[in-house]
């Protein structure tokens, strides 16, 4: 009995892990190929964007004006996309750990009926859409990637993030 339960648990874990690897492997490959994480960090740390098409920037946006101002537009967009990505991770973790924190068992399939999930899931969805869109636009406009590769890079980064979050075990709720 115990041996069959361990075997089924091992099959369940490996099946779940293999499903998450469908997100992790392509996301990691795309992130590595397009160097998305370094490009985003470069946009956050450099005073001038590394876009080859400099004509899209107004003439007053030079490196000296960017250093003297509080924040350049490319830094602001990169920071906002990073903030929305962090919000997505935080909301996913909140949804995963609500049963443990509040001591209630949630039915994720009927999330609209839950007072907790019905407020968190729409915010999570909006954060995913806004964060991915803003990251795609930021990478497309102010990096060497361009719009197509920037969108692919943003998608890879989000797929990697979702896959890694999906590997976290959901805490089990035990009734007393």
Secondary structure, DSSP 8 states (H G I E B T S, - for coil): -HHHHHHHHHHHHHHHHHHHHHHHHHHHHHHHHHTHHHHHHHHHH-SS---S-GGGS-TT--HHHHHHSS--HHHHHHHHHHHHHHHHHHHHHHHHHHHHHH-----GGGGGG-TTHHHHHHHHHHHHHHHHHHHHHHHHHHSTTHHHHHHHHHHHHHHHHHHHHHTS--------
